[in-house]
Amino acid sequence: MEITFDPEKVHNPAWSKADFAKAVPFSGLPAHERAVLSSRKRGSQLAPKKIPISIRLSPDVLEGLRATGEGWQSRADEALRLWLAKSPVKRKTAAG
């Protein structure tokens, strides 16, 4: 199974100057809309998708990852997933 990431398929287009010009700050929304948006809370995850770990990285690797901006941990996760999919290394199983 090959896992690929295609940024062209992600539906999160960059904002244009026109988009920013039309944007309204939260404080500029009608009171009823602010109330609805403020009352929404994210529910707890039924089954965590990711597991928090501690990992030691070389300073230059960490700096390079962080330099890619917000979402760098998800991109690192995807890069490791791709490497694992292509890796000829046999992975240990729980049984052995």
Protein Blocks (a to p, Z undefined) as FASTA:
>chain_A
ZZdddfklpccdcddfklmmmpccfklpcfklmmmmmmpccdddfbafbdcddddddfkl
mmmmmmnoghklmmmmmmmmmmmmmpmbdcddfkZZ
